[in-house]
Amino acid sequence: MDSLTLIASKRDILGKKARFLRRKGITPTHLFGHNLKSLPLQCDTAELQRIIARAQATRLINLEIEGEKQPRSILIREIQRAEPGGQLLHVDFYQVRKTEKITVDVPIVLVGEAPALKEKGRLLTLGVTSLSIECLPAKLPSRIEANLSSLEEPEQTIRVSNLTLPPNITVITGPDQLVVKIGEAAVERVEERVAKAEEQAEETVAEEPE
């Protein structure tokens, strides 16, 4: 996977005056970190939008700050957008240490096909859509896959404990949390109850004396 690089410069315009930056195509940002003094920065909005689309919150970014010789390893921590419209207002970065474990929510991505879904009246119920994990920054996966190919019958499930994770990763999310489940459509269950009720009624009539 190719590395991501973002260029930033130190920001002197703070508070409400930051709106003048946005009008020029510049987004105010902040850099935070463990034992790190908050640093106000600014980035080109178009380039920042591109990096956000590729990195989300789970890919490390090389942040090159003008005037500094060495890039910093960061994650996107928070994105603020205007409503309505979705204009980018502010972004928080978190600087990581390569020797210090971090806690991140990683998205769960469904892969493969569930054989059970080939039958009419079956549906897939979703549970948690992300997994909270702890690991070193270099070991951070961009996603966790849940393979549906093992789901062959109704009521079968995939839980957090069934997911396959890379080594040296600690899962914080509870192991019994549901990821996906194969169920039957409500319409099918109603039809079954109606059919059963009709059978019972017929049996009752048949048992009544003439």
C-alpha positions, 0 to 999 in steps of 0.5 A: 500500500502506497504511503500518503503525504500531506503538506501543512503550514503553521497557522497564525489566523485563529478563531472566527477569522479562520473563515477567511482562510476557507474562502481562499481554499485553505482549511484550518487544522490542529495537531494533537498528540500524547505529551504534545502541545497543540499546534494550529496548522492549515492545509490546502482544502482540495489536497486535504479532501483527497487525503481524507477520502483515501485515509479515512481514520485508519491509515497513517499519513506523513505530515510534512510541516513547512520549516520542519526537516522530518515528517510526522506520522499522524492519523485523522482524528476528527472532521468537522463539516458544515450542514447543509452542504458538507463544506470542510470546516476543520480537521484534527490530526493525532500524532502517533509514536511508532513505539506506542500502541494506539486505540482505533476503530477499524471498519468491518468489511463484508466479503464473499457470498453467503450460500444461505442468501440464495434461498428466497425469503432470507436476509442479512442482519447487520450488527457492529460495523467497526472493531475497536482495536489496540496495536502499534501504528505500523500494524494498524489494518485499514479494515477487518474482513468478515467472510460470509461464505460460511453462512449456509443456514438460517440463524447462523451468525458471525461474531467478533470472536469469529473474525480473523485478525492480524497478529499483535492486535488486541480487540477491545470490542466484546467477543460476543458482539454480533457482526452479521446474522442470517434471518428469514424475512418477516413476511415468510414468518407471518405466512408460516404462522397463518398456515399453522393457524389454519391447520389447527383450525381444520384439526379442531373442526375434524375432532368436533362430533357431528 
